[in-house]
Amino acid sequence: MPSESLWKSISSGASPGGRLHGIRHTIPLADLAQATSLGGHLEELREKSVLLLTRDQLTAALAMIELDGVARRMVLCPPDLAPEHVPSVMQGAEADACIIDEASANSQALIPLRVRATPVLTRMERPRQGSRYTEWVLLTSGTTGVPKLVLHTLASLTSALAGRARAVVEPLVWSTFYDIRRYGGLQVFLRGVHTGSLVLSDPSEAVSDFLSRAGAAGVTHISGTPSHWRGALMSGAAASIAPGYVRLSGEIADQSILDSLHAAYPAAVVAHAFASTEAGVAFEVRDGRAGFPAALIDSPGAVELRVREETLQIRSAGTARRYLGNGAEQLRAEDGFVDTGDRVEERAGRFYFMGRRGGVINVGGLKVHPEEVEAVINTHPWVRMSLVRSRRNPITGAVVTAEVVVNDIGAGLGSPPPAEVLTRELTDRCRRSLAPHKVPAMIRIVPALEVSPSGKLVRPLA
Amino acid sequence: MSVKSTITAQFQQVAREQDRTLAPLADELKLVQSGLDSLSFAIIVARLEDSLGVDPFNATEAVEFPVTFGDFVRLYERFAK
């Protein structure tokens, strides 16, 4: 895959006929060979460390393509980056320029060079100068809420694409529920601009409107978190798209969401991938089953996986280089492995994700991973999603409780049972397959659960 | 429903859920001989906090830990006002 700048591979026809579809504008990728979104200011950004602070995703996409090979460093700031965190991001990245649009929050006053970008291209006045190697920086939310700066290169970001055959039969149309300034979305963006077109989501748009826009653009490949997909299935508009490939990442894909997506898209490959901003893309599972084959562990290859203290560790060309900033912690161990913090457990030749290392609930000295309880609850046909959490308790320190969202559009089952019947059925179901301390002491039916801007269920800190 | 009947119902419910044989709930019954384990008590206390609105074990004043079923009921009656 690309050894040259992103702009070079696109302007030299990586994806002829490819388009970037924003909510209001559509840009043919080929136009970028002769035109710019930066109003003639590109060369002023040469060798600069640039914060991408645009609110609009299409504007950010165009800026990324133009800046790679020109800027020393670009920092992809998601639109929900809190204004109070901008100074620490600026400092960590040693930023001396920023790209804004008309909707950018007014928090970049301290940056000397500000360039306004637009999602409408103007003709490039001067030919583009020579190319340099650009550092890509992504933000991840640390446990204290202050974002950590994760340093990648175009090579590390595209390592999972290496060796993939180009689309020769038909151009692909990619889309994602993610914002492309997050790792999961950025992966889709890079695949899209190298192999076809891309339909961008927009936070102002209802899920059903986004799906019908993606459907109208002929989406073939689409990705999101299990929470995004549960939202799509609940929107009643899942049939607006007919993709050939459906991808889940960013959260644990349990068997019930995989089965629901198989039922909704019988012609599609439903794949779940493991990736993180720090560790890169580790693998993709296409057999329709939760978890991943144990054979992936400790086997040689471009991506190496191992399990230490029940936690998955990864080494590959796709892992990030390091964290930026003073006093930043170490991202990789001496031997190059990245600790994902995701716990796994082997059962009958397959590994299953058990949740984050920090998320364990302690019930009288016995451990409970919220995700394993949620996976059992989610198998009930009337459940769309659930959140298991810890509740302080004077006897055992903590007990397990659950909040459940009912799947009220049902699978042709009539109307949902009354809450007390459903909670009793769920308790029985948990009791049959879980140890007693893992069974929720209380189950509450709630209208909705909070999903973060990154598309993941919001979990209270343990 | 009185505090005592709410507590009695909860003891019976949790014993059923946890597959435990509950001893007859007399005031003088020692909790350790009730047939319930600590997880059962944890669940009872959590649910009573929801239904009665109090968790006497987490009150600011020191409480004497109940030994008998009667102690347990009196503790909740004292706080559930």
Interface residues (C-beta under 8 A of the other chain):
Chain A: V363 G364 R391 R392 N393 P394 I395 T396 V399 T401 T427 R431 P436 H437 A441 M442
Chain B: E17 Q18 S38 L39 F41 A42 I43 V45 A46 R47 D50 D55 F57 N58
